[in-house]
Each structure stands twice: as structure tokens, then as C-alpha cells.
Amino acid sequence: MAALAWLLIPLAAAIGAGLWGSWANRTRKARGDGPELDGYARFREAMEKRSSSHT
């Protein structure tokens, strides 16, 4: 019986991880990459301004 309990622990953890992964991934599909790409464009623009003012 103790061996069965030790096998149920990883099984429960795997099920929990699968549920959490599907829940965490549901918001990515709706949001897309727009905010991340906008932030990267602002960062790149700021770095280009900085490097051109130092030369």
C-alpha cells in the first residue's frame, strides 16, 4: 500500500502541472506578441538614440 502511495504522488504532480500549464497558456493565445514587440521596439529606439549621441 505504501508503494501505491509513492506512485500516486508523482501522478498527482503531473496532473497538477498539466492543468497549470494549460491554464497559464490560455492567456498567451489571446494576447499575442504585440506588447512584447512594442516594448522591444521602444528599447531598440532608445539604445540607438543613446549610441548616436555618444559618437
mmCIF entry with sequence, helices, sheets and N, C-alpha, C, O atoms, coordinates in Angstrom:
data_MODEL
# 
_entry.id   MODEL 
# 
_entity.id                         1 
_entity.type                       polymer 
_entity.pdbx_number_of_molecules   1 
# 
_entity_poly.entity_id                      1 
_entity_poly.type                           'polypeptide(L)' 
_entity_poly.nstd_linkage                   no 
_entity_poly.nstd_monomer                   no 
_entity_poly.pdbx_seq_one_letter_code       MAALAWLLIPLAAAIGAGLWGSWANRTRKARGDGPELDGYARFREAMEKRSSSHT 
_entity_poly.pdbx_seq_one_letter_code_can   MAALAWLLIPLAAAIGAGLWGSWANRTRKARGDGPELDGYARFREAMEKRSSSHT 
_entity_poly.pdbx_strand_id                 A 
# 
loop_
_entity_poly_seq.entity_id 
_entity_poly_seq.num 
_entity_poly_seq.mon_id 
_entity_poly_seq.hetero 
1 1  MET n 
1 2  ALA n 
1 3  ALA n 
1 4  LEU n 
1 5  ALA n 
1 6  TRP n 
1 7  LEU n 
1 8  LEU n 
1 9  ILE n 
1 10 PRO n 
1 11 LEU n 
1 12 ALA n 
1 13 ALA n 
1 14 ALA n 
1 15 ILE n 
1 16 GLY n 
1 17 ALA n 
1 18 GLY n 
1 19 LEU n 
1 20 TRP n 
1 21 GLY n 
1 22 SER n 
1 23 TRP n 
1 24 ALA n 
1 25 ASN n 
1 26 ARG n 
1 27 THR n 
1 28 ARG n 
1 29 LYS n 
1 30 ALA n 
1 31 ARG n 
1 32 GLY n 
1 33 ASP n 
1 34 GLY n 
1 35 PRO n 
1 36 GLU n 
1 37 LEU n 
1 38 ASP n 
1 39 GLY n 
1 40 TYR n 
1 41 ALA n 
1 42 ARG n 
1 43 PHE n 
1 44 ARG n 
1 45 GLU n 
1 46 ALA n 
1 47 MET n 
1 48 GLU n 
1 49 LYS n 
1 50 ARG n 
1 51 SER n 
1 52 SER n 
1 53 SER n 
1 54 HIS n 
1 55 THR n 
# 
_struct_asym.id          A 
_struct_asym.entity_id   1 
# 
loop_
_struct_conf.conf_type_id 
_struct_conf.id 
_struct_conf.pdbx_PDB_helix_id 
_struct_conf.beg_label_comp_id 
_struct_conf.beg_label_asym_id 
_struct_conf.beg_label_seq_id 
_struct_conf.pdbx_beg_PDB_ins_code 
_struct_conf.end_label_comp_id 
_struct_conf.end_label_asym_id 
_struct_conf.end_label_seq_id 
_struct_conf.pdbx_end_PDB_ins_code 
_struct_conf.beg_auth_comp_id 
_struct_conf.beg_auth_asym_id 
_struct_conf.beg_auth_seq_id 
_struct_conf.end_auth_comp_id 
_struct_conf.end_auth_asym_id 
_struct_conf.end_auth_seq_id 
_struct_conf.pdbx_PDB_helix_class 
_struct_conf.details 
_struct_conf.pdbx_PDB_helix_length 
HELX_P HELX_P1 AA1 ALA A 2  ? ARG A 31 ? ALA A 2  ARG A 31 1 ? 30 
HELX_P HELX_P2 AA2 GLY A 34 ? SER A 53 ? GLY A 34 SER A 53 1 ? 20 
# 
_struct_conf_type.id          HELX_P 
_struct_conf_type.criteria    ? 
_struct_conf_type.reference   ? 
# 
loop_
_atom_site.group_PDB 
_atom_site.id 
_atom_site.type_symbol 
_atom_site.label_atom_id 
_atom_site.label_alt_id 
_atom_site.label_comp_id 
_atom_site.label_asym_id 
_atom_site.label_entity_id 
_atom_site.label_seq_id 
_atom_site.pdbx_PDB_ins_code 
_atom_site.Cartn_x 
_atom_site.Cartn_y 
_atom_site.Cartn_z 
_atom_site.occupancy 
_atom_site.B_iso_or_equiv 
_atom_site.pdbx_formal_charge 
_atom_site.auth_seq_id 
_atom_site.auth_comp_id 
_atom_site.auth_asym_id 
_atom_site.auth_atom_id 
_atom_site.pdbx_PDB_model_num 
ATOM 1   N N  . MET A 1 1  ? 0.819  -1.193 0.000   1.00 0.00 ? 1  MET A N  1 
ATOM 2   C CA . MET A 1 1  ? 0.000  0.000  0.000   1.00 0.00 ? 1  MET A CA 1 
ATOM 3   C C  . MET A 1 1  ? 0.866  1.261  0.000   1.00 0.00 ? 1  MET A C  1 
ATOM 4   O O  . MET A 1 1  ? 0.517  2.263  -0.624  1.00 0.00 ? 1  MET A O  1 
ATOM 5   N N  . ALA A 1 2  ? 1.995  1.200  0.703   1.00 0.00 ? 2  ALA A N  1 
ATOM 6   C CA . ALA A 1 2  ? 2.882  2.363  0.756   1.00 0.00 ? 2  ALA A CA 1 
ATOM 7   C C  . ALA A 1 2  ? 3.492  2.637  -0.622  1.00 0.00 ? 2  ALA A C  1 
ATOM 8   O O  . ALA A 1 2  ? 3.708  3.792  -0.991  1.00 0.00 ? 2  ALA A O  1 
ATOM 9   N N  . ALA A 1 3  ? 3.766  1.579  -1.372  1.00 0.00 ? 3  ALA A N  1 
ATOM 10  C CA . ALA A 1 3  ? 4.319  1.768  -2.719  1.00 0.00 ? 3  ALA A CA 1 
ATOM 11  C C  . ALA A 1 3  ? 3.298  2.448  -3.624  1.00 0.00 ? 3  ALA A C  1 
ATOM 12  O O  . ALA A 1 3  ? 3.661  3.266  -4.469  1.00 0.00 ? 3  ALA A O  1 
ATOM 13  N N  . LEU A 1 4  ? 2.032  2.114  -3.451  1.00 0.00 ? 4  LEU A N  1 
ATOM 14  C CA . LEU A 1 4  ? 0.986  2.755  -4.242  1.00 0.00 ? 4  LEU A CA 1 
ATOM 15  C C  . LEU A 1 4  ? 0.894  4.242  -3.918  1.00 0.00 ? 4  LEU A C  1 
ATOM 16  O O  . LEU A 1 4  ? 0.686  5.065  -4.810  1.00 0.00 ? 4  LEU A O  1 
ATOM 17  N N  . ALA A 1 5  ? 1.048  4.580  -2.659  1.00 0.00 ? 5  ALA A N  1 
ATOM 18  C CA . ALA A 1 5  ? 1.025  5.997  -2.259  1.00 0.00 ? 5  ALA A CA 1 
ATOM 19  C C  . ALA A 1 5  ? 2.189  6.750  -2.896  1.00 0.00 ? 5  ALA A C  1 
ATOM 20  O O  . ALA A 1 5  ? 2.022  7.885  -3.340  1.00 0.00 ? 5  ALA A O  1 
ATOM 21  N N  . TRP A 1 6  ? 3.358  6.133  -2.943  1.00 0.00 ? 6  TRP A N  1 
ATOM 22  C CA . TRP A 1 6  ? 4.518  6.794  -3.540  1.00 0.00 ? 6  TRP A CA 1 
ATOM 23  C C  . TRP A 1 6  ? 4.360  6.937  -5.057  1.00 0.00 ? 6  TRP A C  1 
ATOM 24  O O  . TRP A 1 6  ? 4.951  7.842  -5.647  1.00 0.00 ? 6  TRP A O  1 
ATOM 25  N N  . LEU A 1 7  ? 3.595  6.085  -5.684  1.00 0.00 ? 7  LEU A N  1 
ATOM 26  C CA . LEU A 1 7  ? 3.336  6.221  -7.113  1.00 0.00 ? 7  LEU A CA 1 
ATOM 27  C C  . LEU A 1 7  ? 2.263  7.268  -7.401  1.00 0.00 ? 7  LEU A C  1 
ATOM 28  O O  . LEU A 1 7  ? 2.272  7.885  -8.467  1.00 0.00 ? 7  LEU A O  1 
ATOM 29  N N  . LEU A 1 8  ? 1.351  7.472  -6.473  1.00 0.00 ? 8  LEU A N  1 
ATOM 30  C CA . LEU A 1 8  ? 0.293  8.459  -6.670  1.00 0.00 ? 8  LEU A CA 1 
ATOM 31  C C  . LEU A 1 8  ? 0.803  9.895  -6.540  1.00 0.00 ? 8  LEU A C  1 
ATOM 32  O O  . LEU A 1 8  ? 0.230  10.805 -7.140  1.00 0.00 ? 8  LEU A O  1 
ATOM 33  N N  . ILE A 1 9  ? 1.848  10.110 -5.782  1.00 0.00 ? 9  ILE A N  1 
ATOM 34  C CA . ILE A 1 9  ? 2.394  11.464 -5.596  1.00 0.00 ? 9  ILE A CA 1 
ATOM 35  C C  . ILE A 1 9  ? 2.892  12.042 -6.927  1.00 0.00 ? 9  ILE A C  1 
ATOM 36  O O  . ILE A 1 9  ? 2.478  13.147 -7.278  1.00 0.00 ? 9  ILE A O  1 
ATOM 37  N N  . PRO A 1 10 ? 3.758  11.356 -7.687  1.00 0.00 ? 10 PRO A N  1 
ATOM 38  C CA . PRO A 1 10 ? 4.176  11.913 -8.975  1.00 0.00 ? 10 PRO A CA 1 
ATOM 39  C C  . PRO A 1 10 ? 3.030  12.012 -9.978  1.00 0.00 ? 10 PRO A C  1 
ATOM 40  O O  . PRO A 1 10 ? 3.011  12.921 -10.808 1.00 0.00 ? 10 PRO A O  1 
ATOM 41  N N  . LEU A 1 11 ? 2.081  11.089 -9.911  1.00 0.00 ? 11 LEU A N  1 
ATOM 42  C CA . LEU A 1 11 ? 0.931  11.150 -10.807 1.00 0.00 ? 11 LEU A CA 1 
ATOM 43  C C  . LEU A 1 11 ? 0.103  12.403 -10.526 1.00 0.00 ? 11 LEU A C  1 
ATOM 44  O O  . LEU A 1 11 ? -0.311 13.097 -11.455 1.00 0.00 ? 11 LEU A O  1 
ATOM 45  N N  . ALA A 1 12 ? -0.134 12.686 -9.272  1.00 0.00 ? 12 ALA A N  1 
ATOM 46  C CA . ALA A 1 12 ? -0.884 13.896 -8.907  1.00 0.00 ? 12 ALA A CA 1 
ATOM 47  C C  . ALA A 1 12 ? -0.104 15.145 -9.303  1.00 0.00 ? 12 ALA A C  1 
ATOM 48  O O  . ALA A 1 12 ? -0.700 16.121 -9.759  1.00 0.00 ? 12 ALA A O  1 
ATOM 49  N N  . ALA A 1 13 ? 1.206  15.133 -9.139  1.00 0.00 ? 13 ALA A N  1 
ATOM 50  C CA . ALA A 1 13 ? 2.027  16.280 -9.530  1.00 0.00 ? 13 ALA A CA 1 
ATOM 51  C C  . ALA A 1 13 ? 1.987  16.488 -11.042 1.00 0.00 ? 13 ALA A C  1 
ATOM 52  O O  . ALA A 1 13 ? 1.930  17.627 -11.504 1.00 0.00 ? 13 ALA A O  1 
ATOM 53  N N  . ALA A 1 14 ? 2.018  15.414 -11.812 1.00 0.00 ? 14 ALA A N  1 
ATOM 54  C CA . ALA A 1 14 ? 1.958  15.530 -13.273 1.00 0.00 ? 14 ALA A CA 1 
ATOM 55  C C  . ALA A 1 14 ? 0.608  16.082 -13.729 1.00 0.00 ? 14 ALA A C  1 
ATOM 56  O O  . ALA A 1 14 ? 0.547  16.917 -14.631 1.00 0.00 ? 14 ALA A O  1 
ATOM 57  N N  . ILE A 1 15 ? -0.456 15.620 -13.113 1.00 0.00 ? 15 ILE A N  1 
ATOM 58  C CA . ILE A 1 15 ? -1.784 16.132 -13.458 1.00 0.00 ? 15 ILE A CA 1 
ATOM 59  C C  . ILE A 1 15 ? -1.885 17.609 -13.093 1.00 0.00 ? 15 ILE A C  1 
ATOM 60  O O  . ILE A 1 15 ? -2.406 18.410 -13.869 1.00 0.00 ? 15 ILE A O  1 
ATOM 61  N N  . GLY A 1 16 ? -1.387 17.967 -11.914 1.00 0.00 ? 16 GLY A N  1 
ATOM 62  C CA . GLY A 1 16 ? -1.395 19.371 -11.499 1.00 0.00 ? 16 GLY A CA 1 
ATOM 63  C C  . GLY A 1 16 ? -0.568 20.249 -12.428 1.00 0.00 ? 16 GLY A C  1 
ATOM 64  O O  . GLY A 1 16 ? -0.972 21.365 -12.752 1.00 0.00 ? 16 GLY A O  1 
ATOM 65  N N  . ALA A 1 17 ? 0.575  19.755 -12.853 1.00 0.00 ? 17 ALA A N  1 
ATOM 66  C CA . ALA A 1 17 ? 1.419  20.526 -13.769 1.00 0.00 ? 17 ALA A CA 1 
ATOM 67  C C  . ALA A 1 17 ? 0.743  20.696 -15.128 1.00 0.00 ? 17 ALA A C  1 
ATOM 68  O O  . ALA A 1 17 ? 0.842  21.757 -15.745 1.00 0.00 ? 17 ALA A O  1 
ATOM 69  N N  . GLY A 1 18 ? 0.069  19.670 -15.586 1.00 0.00 ? 18 GLY A N  1 
ATOM 70  C CA . GLY A 1 18 ? -0.651 19.774 -16.856 1.00 0.00 ? 18 GLY A CA 1 
ATOM 71  C C  . GLY A 1 18 ? -1.787 20.777 -16.784 1.00 0.00 ? 18 GLY A C  1 
ATOM 72  O O  . GLY A 1 18 ? -1.983 21.559 -17.714 1.00 0.00 ? 18 GLY A O  1 
ATOM 73  N N  . LEU A 1 19 ? -2.533 20.763 -15.696 1.00 0.00 ? 19 LEU A N  1 
ATOM 74  C CA . LEU A 1 19 ? -3.613 21.729 -15.516 1.00 0.00 ? 19 LEU A CA 1 
ATOM 75  C C  . LEU A 1 19 ? -3.078 23.147 -15.431 1.00 0.00 ? 19 LEU A C  1 
ATOM 76  O O  . LEU A 1 19 ? -3.627 24.062 -16.044 1.00 0.00 ? 19 LEU A O  1 
ATOM 77  N N  . TRP A 1 20 ? -2.006 23.327 -14.670 1.00 0.00 ? 20 TRP A N  1 
ATOM 78  C CA . TRP A 1 20 ? -1.423 24.666 -14.536 1.00 0.00 ? 20 TRP A CA 1 
ATOM 79  C C  . TRP A 1 20 ? -0.867 25.150 -15.876 1.00 0.00 ? 20 TRP A C  1 
ATOM 80  O O  . TRP A 1 20 ? -1.015 26.324 -16.218 1.00 0.00 ? 20 TRP A O  1 
ATOM 81  N N  . GLY A 1 21 ? -0.240 24.269 -16.623 1.00 0.00 ? 21 GLY A N  1 
ATOM 82  C CA . GLY A 1 21 ? 0.314  24.648 -17.923 1.00 0.00 ? 21 GLY A CA 1 
ATOM 83  C C  . GLY A 1 21 ? -0.765 25.063 -18.904 1.00 0.00 ? 21 GLY A C  1 
ATOM 84  O O  . GLY A 1 21 ? -0.604 26.040 -19.636 1.00 0.00 ? 21 GLY A O  1 
ATOM 85  N N  . SER A 1 22 ? -1.861 24.327 -18.920 1.00 0.00 ? 22 SER A N  1 
ATOM 86  C CA . SER A 1 22 ? -2.942 24.705 -19.833 1.00 0.00 ? 22 SER A CA 1 
ATOM 87  C C  . SER A 1 22 ? -3.595 26.011 -19.387 1.00 0.00 ? 22 SER A C  1 
ATOM 88  O O  . SER A 1 22 ? -3.992 26.814 -20.231 1.00 0.00 ? 22 SER A O  1 
ATOM 89  N N  . TRP A 1 23 ? -3.713 26.237 -18.092 1.00 0.00 ? 23 TRP A N  1 
ATOM 90  C CA . TRP A 1 23 ? -4.280 27.495 -17.590 1.00 0.00 ? 23 TRP A CA 1 
ATOM 91  C C  . TRP A 1 23 ? -3.351 28.667 -17.880 1.00 0.00 ? 23 TRP A C  1 
ATOM 92  O O  . TRP A 1 23 ? -3.815 29.737 -18.274 1.00 0.00 ? 23 TRP A O  1 
ATOM 93  N N  . ALA A 1 24 ? -2.053 28.485 -17.693 1.00 0.00 ? 24 ALA A N  1 
ATOM 94  C CA . ALA A 1 24 ? -1.097 29.568 -17.922 1.00 0.00 ? 24 ALA A CA 1 
ATOM 95  C C  . ALA A 1 24 ? -0.985 29.907 -19.404 1.00 0.00 ? 24 ALA A C  1 
ATOM 96  O O  . ALA A 1 24 ? -0.717 31.059 -19.745 1.00 0.00 ? 24 ALA A O  1 
ATOM 97  N N  . ASN A 1 25 ? -1.178 28.954 -20.273 1.00 0.00 ? 25 ASN A N  1 
ATOM 98  C CA . ASN A 1 25 ? -1.034 29.181 -21.708 1.00 0.00 ? 25 ASN A CA 1 
ATOM 99  C C  . ASN A 1 25 ? -2.290 29.782 -22.334 1.00 0.00 ? 25 ASN A C  1 
ATOM 100 O O  . ASN A 1 25 ? -2.231 30.257 -23.468 1.00 0.00 ? 25 ASN A O  1 
ATOM 101 N N  . ARG A 1 26 ? -3.406 29.776 -21.643 1.00 0.00 ? 26 ARG A N  1 
ATOM 102 C CA . ARG A 1 26 ? -4.658 30.258 -22.242 1.00 0.00 ? 26 ARG A CA 1 
ATOM 103 C C  . ARG A 1 26 ? -4.632 31.752 -22.496 1.00 0.00 ? 26 ARG A C  1 
ATOM 104 O O  . ARG A 1 26 ? -5.265 32.214 -23.445 1.00 0.00 ? 26 ARG A O  1 
ATOM 105 N N  . THR A 1 27 ? -3.925 32.526 -21.685 1.00 0.00 ? 27 THR A N  1 
ATOM 106 C CA . THR A 1 27 ? -3.894 33.975 -21.881 1.00 0.00 ? 27 THR A CA 1 
ATOM 107 C C  . THR A 1 27 ? -2.917 34.382 -22.977 1.00 0.00 ? 27 THR A C  1 
ATOM 108 O O  . THR A 1 27 ? -3.071 35.457 -23.556 1.00 0.00 ? 27 THR A O  1 
ATOM 109 N N  . ARG A 1 28 ? -1.936 33.571 -23.274 1.00 0.00 ? 28 ARG A N  1 
ATOM 110 C CA . ARG A 1 28 ? -0.960 33.916 -24.318 1.00 0.00 ? 28 ARG A CA 1 
ATOM 111 C C  . ARG A 1 28 ? -1.599 33.942 -25.693 1.00 0.00 ? 28 ARG A C  1 
ATOM 112 O O  . ARG A 1 28 ? -1.250 34.788 -26.516 1.00 0.00 ? 28 ARG A O  1 
ATOM 113 N N  . LYS A 1 29 ? -2.515 33.047 -25.956 1.00 0.00 ? 29 LYS A N  1 
ATOM 114 C CA . LYS A 1 29 ? -3.152 32.975 -27.267 1.00 0.00 ? 29 LYS A CA 1 
ATOM 115 C C  . LYS A 1 29 ? -3.967 34.228 -27.539 1.00 0.00 ? 29 LYS A C  1 
ATOM 116 O O  . LYS A 1 29 ? -3.983 34.730 -28.663 1.00 0.00 ? 29 LYS A O  1 
ATOM 117 N N  . ALA A 1 30 ? -4.636 34.732 -26.525 1.00 0.00 ? 30 ALA A N  1 
ATOM 118 C CA . ALA A 1 30 ? -5.496 35.901 -26.710 1.00 0.00 ? 30 ALA A CA 1 
ATOM 119 C C  . ALA A 1 30 ? -4.671 37.177 -26.841 1.00 0.00 ? 30 ALA A C  1 
ATOM 120 O O  . ALA A 1 30 ? -5.031 38.077 -27.600 1.00 0.00 ? 30 ALA A O  1 
ATOM 121 N N  . ARG A 1 31 ? -3.579 37.255 -26.112 1.00 0.00 ? 31 ARG A N  1 
ATOM 122 C CA . ARG A 1 31 ? -2.810 38.488 -26.072 1.00 0.00 ? 31 ARG A CA 1 
ATOM 123 C C  . ARG A 1 31 ? -1.878 38.625 -27.263 1.00 0.00 ? 31 ARG A C  1 
ATOM 124 O O  . ARG A 1 31 ? -1.743 39.724 -27.801 1.00 0.00 ? 31 ARG A O  1 
ATOM 125 N N  . GLY A 1 32 ? -1.243 37.574 -27.684 1.00 0.00 ? 32 GLY A N  1 
ATOM 126 C CA . GLY A 1 32 ? -0.306 37.645 -28.797 1.00 0.00 ? 32 GLY A CA 1 
ATOM 127 C C  . GLY A 1 32 ? 1.017  38.264 -28.384 1.00 0.00 ? 32 GLY A C  1 
ATOM 128 O O  . GLY A 1 32 ? 1.320  38.376 -27.196 1.00 0.00 ? 32 GLY A O  1 
ATOM 129 N N  . ASP A 1 33 ? 1.798  38.663 -29.369 1.00 0.00 ? 33 ASP A N  1 
ATOM 130 C CA . ASP A 1 33 ? 3.125  39.208 -29.118 1.00 0.00 ? 33 ASP A CA 1 
ATOM 131 C C  . ASP A 1 33 ? 3.173  40.721 -29.221 1.00 0.00 ? 33 ASP A C  1 
ATOM 132 O O  . ASP A 1 33 ? 4.259  41.296 -29.146 1.00 0.00 ? 33 ASP A O  1 
ATOM 133 N N  . GLY A 1 34 ? 2.054  41.380 -29.386 1.00 0.00 ? 34 GLY A N  1 
ATOM 134 C CA . GLY A 1 34 ? 2.025  42.825 -29.587 1.00 0.00 ? 34 GLY A CA 1 
ATOM 135 C C  . GLY A 1 34 ? 2.738  43.622 -28.515 1.00 0.00 ? 34 GLY A C  1 
ATOM 136 O O  . GLY A 1 34 ? 3.638  44.393 -28.850 1.00 0.00 ? 34 GLY A O  1 
ATOM 137 N N  . PRO A 1 35 ? 2.387  43.481 -27.233 1.00 0.00 ? 35 PRO A N  1 
ATOM 138 C CA . PRO A 1 35 ? 3.044  44.282 -26.198 1.00 0.00 ? 35 PRO A CA 1 
ATOM 139 C C  . PRO A 1 35 ? 4.545  44.022 -26.097 1.00 0.00 ? 35 PRO A C  1 
ATOM 140 O O  . PRO A 1 35 ? 5.321  44.952 -25.874 1.00 0.00 ? 35 PRO A O  1 
ATOM 141 N N  . GLU A 1 36 ? 4.961  42.765 -26.261 1.00 0.00 ? 36 GLU A N  1 
ATOM 142 C CA . GLU A 1 36 ? 6.385  42.455 -26.171 1.00 0.00 ? 36 GLU A CA 1 
ATOM 143 C C  . GLU A 1 36 ? 7.161  43.087 -27.317 1.00 0.00 ? 36 GLU A C  1 
ATOM 144 O O  . GLU A 1 36 ? 8.254  43.618 -27.122 1.00 0.00 ? 36 GLU A O  1 
ATOM 145 N N  . LEU A 1 37 ? 6.584  43.024 -28.517 1.00 0.00 ? 37 LEU A N  1 
ATOM 146 C CA . LEU A 1 37 ? 7.269  43.606 -29.675 1.00 0.00 ? 37 LEU A CA 1 
ATOM 147 C C  . LEU A 1 37 ? 7.305  45.131 -29.585 1.00 0.00 ? 37 LEU A C  1 
ATOM 148 O O  . LEU A 1 37 ? 8.287  45.751 -29.992 1.00 0.00 ? 37 LEU A O  1 
ATOM 149 N N  . ASP A 1 38 ? 6.245  45.738 -29.056 1.00 0.00 ? 38 ASP A N  1 
ATOM 150 C CA . ASP A 1 38 ? 6.243  47.192 -28.876 1.00 0.00 ? 38 ASP A CA 1 
ATOM 151 C C  . ASP A 1 38 ? 7.308  47.612 -27.872 1.00 0.00 ? 38 ASP A C  1 
ATOM 152 O O  . ASP A 1 38 ? 8.010  48.600 -28.084 1.00 0.00 ? 38 ASP A O  1 
ATOM 153 N N  . GLY A 1 39 ? 7.426  46.865 -26.784 1.00 0.00 ? 39 GLY A N  1 
ATOM 154 C CA . GLY A 1 39 ? 8.446  47.171 -25.781 1.00 0.00 ? 39 GLY A CA 1 
ATOM 155 C C  . GLY A 1 39 ? 9.847  47.022 -26.345 1.00 0.00 ? 39 GLY A C  1 
ATOM 156 O O  . GLY A 1 39 ? 10.721 47.840 -26.059 1.00 0.00 ? 39 GLY A O  1 
ATOM 157 N N  . TYR A 1 40 ? 10.069 45.988 -27.143 1.00 0.00 ? 40 TYR A N  1 
ATOM 158 C CA . TYR A 1 40 ? 11.383 45.797 -27.748 1.00 0.00 ? 40 TYR A CA 1 
ATOM 159 C C  . TYR A 1 40 ? 11.695 46.915 -28.729 1.00 0.00 ? 40 TYR A C  1 
ATOM 160 O O  . TYR A 1 40 ? 12.840 47.361 -28.807 1.00 0.00 ? 40 TYR A O  1 
ATOM 161 N N  . ALA A 1 41 ? 10.703 47.377 -29.478 1.00 0.00 ? 41 ALA A N  1 
ATOM 162 C CA . ALA A 1 41 ? 10.930 48.469 -30.428 1.00 0.00 ? 41 ALA A CA 1 
ATOM 163 C C  . ALA A 1 41 ? 11.301 49.753 -29.680 1.00 0.00 ? 41 ALA A C  1 
ATOM 164 O O  . ALA A 1 41 ? 12.181 50.491 -30.124 1.00 0.00 ? 41 ALA A O  1 
ATOM 165 N N  . ARG A 1 42 ? 10.644 50.023 -28.558 1.00 0.00 ? 42 ARG A N  1 
ATOM 166 C CA . ARG A 1 42 ? 10.993 51.205 -27.761 1.00 0.00 ? 42 ARG A CA 1 
ATOM 167 C C  . ARG A 1 42 ? 12.399 51.086 -27.192 1.00 0.00 ? 42 ARG A C  1 
ATOM 168 O O  . ARG A 1 42 ? 13.146 52.065 -27.178 1.00 0.00 ? 42 ARG A O  1 
ATOM 169 N N  . PHE A 1 43 ? 12.768 49.899 -26.722 1.00 0.00 ? 43 PHE A N  1 
ATOM 170 C CA . PHE A 1 43 ? 14.110 49.673 -26.187 1.00 0.00 ? 43 PHE A CA 1 
ATOM 171 C C  . PHE A 1 43 ? 15.169 49.871 -27.265 1.00 0.00 ? 43 PHE A C  1 
ATOM 172 O O  . PHE A 1 43 ? 16.181 50.531 -27.031 1.00 0.00 ? 43 PHE A O  1 
ATOM 173 N N  . ARG A 1 44 ? 14.937 49.303 -28.444 1.00 0.00 ? 44 ARG A N  1 
ATOM 174 C CA . ARG A 1 44 ? 15.898 49.429 -29.536 1.00 0.00 ? 44 ARG A CA 1 
ATOM 175 C C  . ARG A 1 44 ? 16.047 50.883 -29.962 1.00 0.00 ? 44 ARG A C  1 
ATOM 176 O O  . ARG A 1 44 ? 17.157 51.341 -30.234 1.00 0.00 ? 44 ARG A O  1 
ATOM 177 N N  . GLU A 1 45 ? 14.937 51.609 -30.020 1.00 0.00 ? 45 GLU A N  1 
ATOM 178 C CA . GLU A 1 45 ? 14.985 53.019 -30.389 1.00 0.00 ? 45 GLU A CA 1 
ATOM 179 C C  . GLU A 1 45 ? 15.766 53.833 -29.358 1.00 0.00 ? 45 GLU A C  1 
ATOM 180 O O  . GLU A 1 45 ? 16.537 54.720 -29.721 1.00 0.00 ? 45 GLU A O  1 
ATOM 181 N N  . ALA A 1 46 ? 15.569 53.536 -28.088 1.00 0.00 ? 46 ALA A N  1 
ATOM 182 C CA . ALA A 1 46 ? 16.296 54.248 -27.040 1.00 0.00 ? 46 ALA A CA 1 
ATOM 183 C C  . ALA A 1 46 ? 17.795 53.950 -27.110 1.00 0.00 ? 46 ALA A C  1 
ATOM 184 O O  . ALA A 1 46 ? 18.617 54.844 -26.910 1.00 0.00 ? 46 ALA A O  1 
ATOM 185 N N  . MET A 1 47 ? 18.151 52.691 -27.396 1.00 0.00 ? 47 MET A N  1 
ATOM 186 C CA . MET A 1 47 ? 19.571 52.343 -27.486 1.00 0.00 ? 47 MET A CA 1 
ATOM 187 C C  . MET A 1 47 ? 20.206 52.996 -28.713 1.00 0.00 ? 47 MET A C  1 
ATOM 188 O O  . MET A 1 47 ? 21.368 53.397 -28.655 1.00 0.00 ? 47 MET A O  1 
ATOM 189 N N  . GLU A 1 48 ? 19.477 53.112 -29.812 1.00 0.00 ? 48 GLU A N  1 
ATOM 190 C CA . GLU A 1 48 ? 20.025 53.772 -30.993 1.00 0.00 ? 48 GLU A CA 1 
ATOM 191 C C  . GLU A 1 48 ? 20.231 55.258 -30.743 1.00 0.00 ? 48 GLU A C  1 
ATOM 192 O O  . GLU A 1 48 ? 21.220 55.829 -31.203 1.00 0.00 ? 48 GLU A O  1 
ATOM 193 N N  . LYS A 1 49 ? 19.333 55.879 -30.036 1.00 0.00 ? 49 LYS A N  1 
ATOM 194 C CA . LYS A 1 49 ? 19.490 57.300 -29.706 1.00 0.00 ? 49 LYS A CA 1 
ATOM 195 C C  . LYS A 1 49 ? 20.706 57.508 -28.823 1.00 0.00 ? 49 LYS A C  1 
ATOM 196 O O  . LYS A 1 49 ? 21.473 58.452 -29.012 1.00 0.00 ? 49 LYS A O  1 
ATOM 197 N N  . ARG A 1 50 ? 20.874 56.611 -27.849 1.00 0.00 ? 50 ARG A N  1 
ATOM 198 C CA . ARG A 1 50 ? 21.998 56.747 -26.918 1.00 0.00 ? 50 ARG A CA 1 
ATOM 199 C C  . ARG A 1 50 ? 23.326 56.561 -27.626 1.00 0.00 ? 50 ARG A C  1 
ATOM 200 O O  . ARG A 1 50 ? 24.271 57.309 -27.375 1.00 0.00 ? 50 ARG A O  1 
ATOM 201 N N  . SER A 1 51 ? 23.414 55.561 -28.520 1.00 0.00 ? 51 SER A N  1 
ATOM 202 C CA . SER A 1 51 ? 24.684 55.301 -29.181 1.00 0.00 ? 51 SER A CA 1 
ATOM 203 C C  . SER A 1 51 ? 25.023 56.407 -30.193 1.00 0.00 ? 51 SER A C  1 
ATOM 204 O O  . SER A 1 51 ? 26.200 56.691 -30.417 1.00 0.00 ? 51 SER A O  1 
ATOM 205 N N  . SER A 1 52 ? 24.030 57.020 -30.793 1.00 0.00 ? 52 SER A N  1 
ATOM 206 C CA . SER A 1 52 ? 24.315 58.094 -31.752 1.00 0.00 ? 52 SER A CA 1 
ATOM 207 C C  . SER A 1 52 ? 24.707 59.375 -31.037 1.00 0.00 ? 52 SER A C  1 
ATOM 208 O O  . SER A 1 52 ? 25.425 60.189 -31.617 1.00 0.00 ? 52 SER A O  1 
ATOM 209 N N  . SER A 1 53 ? 24.268 59.589 -29.804 1.00 0.00 ? 53 SER A N  1 
ATOM 210 C CA . SER A 1 53 ? 24.626 60.819 -29.084 1.00 0.00 ? 53 SER A CA 1 
ATOM 211 C C  . SER A 1 53 ? 26.016 60.702 -28.471 1.00 0.00 ? 53 SER A C  1 
ATOM 212 O O  . SER A 1 53 ? 26.607 61.727 -28.133 1.00 0.00 ? 53 SER A O  1 
ATOM 213 N N  . HIS A 1 54 ? 26.568 59.492 -28.312 1.00 0.00 ? 54 HIS A N  1 
ATOM 214 C CA . HIS A 1 54 ? 27.889 59.317 -27.717 1.00 0.00 ? 54 HIS A CA 1 
ATOM 215 C C  . HIS A 1 54 ? 29.012 59.288 -28.748 1.00 0.00 ? 54 HIS A C  1 
ATOM 216 O O  . HIS A 1 54 ? 30.180 59.288 -28.358 1.00 0.00 ? 54 HIS A O  1 
ATOM 217 N N  . THR A 1 55 ? 28.720 59.266 -30.006 1.00 0.00 ? 55 THR A N  1 
ATOM 218 C CA . THR A 1 55 ? 29.794 59.156 -31.012 1.00 0.00 ? 55 THR A CA 1 
ATOM 219 C C  . THR A 1 55 ? 30.269 60.484 -31.489 1.00 0.00 ? 55 THR A C  1 
ATOM 220 O O  . THR A 1 55 ? 31.164 60.553 -32.331 1.00 0.00 ? 55 THR A O  1 
# 
